[in-house]
Amino acid sequence: MSGALPAAGSHFADDWLTLREAVDHRSRAHGLTFFAAEHLRRTAAGRHARVVDLGAGRGSNLRYLAPRLHRPVAWRLLDQDAELLAAAERAMPPDAGESCQLSAEIVDLAAPLAPVLRDADLVTASALIDLVSRGWIDTLAETCAHAGAAVLITLSVDGRIQFSDADVDDAVVRRALARDQARDKGFGLALGAAAPAVLINALARCGYAVATQPSDWQLGRDDAALARALIAGWHSAATSQQPDQAERMAAWAARRVEAVERGRARLCIGHVDVLGLPNPRRR
Ligand SMILES: C[S@@+](CC[C@H](N)C(=O)[O-])C[C@H]1O[C@@H](n2cnc3c(N)ncnc32)[C@H](O)[C@@H]1O
């Protein structure tokens, strides 16, 4: 999930993005990264590949991809949050050198995308598209197809939230959460967990060869800090949807945190990675 369930225009906490980074990296569909790297090797030979990271935050996607693309890359990190972008720049290894050029740009992604994607070889994002609308995804696919860019959109929630044991109120919270995910986050009605399916269809309509793989978070006792933050976010989102059930939701959150912390329950949060490789004839 993209995270702290913000309202339109609000900001993601640096702490939350830091907390999730290791789990994000271990969960990703490494095979799709390999195919994206191969694509860049073929299509951007002899020059820096131009990679645009949408909603880059503090640079987690860059830190995952950079060592795996095995080639010089000119990165453009786009985000509306100047503080997160500054953290991304600070986190760049000082010895990255010429092989990793970086520009961080404050951009509102709800504005037209064509100017920022024009020259891209690869357009990527992580933990972003549950925030956006169907129209935004259609425009993304069309704009990327026009630019001839590959598309790698990762760590998108697909709605599965599974504890390894059952709690009587899991379903109540899940339903309230799904309603909350549809709130406008600055891009119109948010797709939430429907986003990956909408993206896959949009890319296919634009002639992309599309591959998907799960990138589920598997959380156990060792990930208790992340699980606690996640459950707290769900609790707050579900309560805002059903304020009359506040006590019930609070008791649910306390039970769920305790179960994970004590190792009695594991938690799987369904995520999907999607790779689209462009059809060169449609450029
Ligand atoms: C859940 S965070 C993911 C950050 C990063 N990709 C990661 O995986 O850690 C979503 C990011 O989207 C950015 N964002 C949300 N709405 C935006 C908008 N309208 N324009 C630009 N960035 C936006 C947020 O500032 C945040 O950095």
The ligand as an ORCA input file, in Angstrom:
! r2SCAN-3c Opt
* xyz 0 1
  C       3.919      5.844     -1.035
  S       4.971      7.077     -1.573
  C       6.123      6.115     -2.540
  C       7.461      6.757     -2.612
  C       8.544      5.916     -3.291
  N       8.197      5.620     -4.666
  C       8.798      4.650     -2.519
  O       8.558      3.567     -3.057
  O       9.252      4.751     -1.369
  C       4.061      7.962     -2.838
  C       4.845      9.151     -3.357
  O       4.042      9.808     -4.339
  C       4.201     11.206     -4.181
  N       3.017     11.874     -4.735
  C       1.734     11.719     -4.358
  N       0.932     12.524     -5.089
  C       1.744     13.198     -5.948
  C       1.526     14.179     -6.964
  N       0.302     14.650     -7.248
  N       2.589     14.645     -7.650
  C       3.851     14.195     -7.372
  N       4.119     13.268     -6.433
  C       3.080     12.773     -5.727
  C       4.337     11.396     -2.678
  O       4.942     12.628     -2.343
  C       5.177     10.188     -2.294
  O       6.552     10.474     -2.339
*
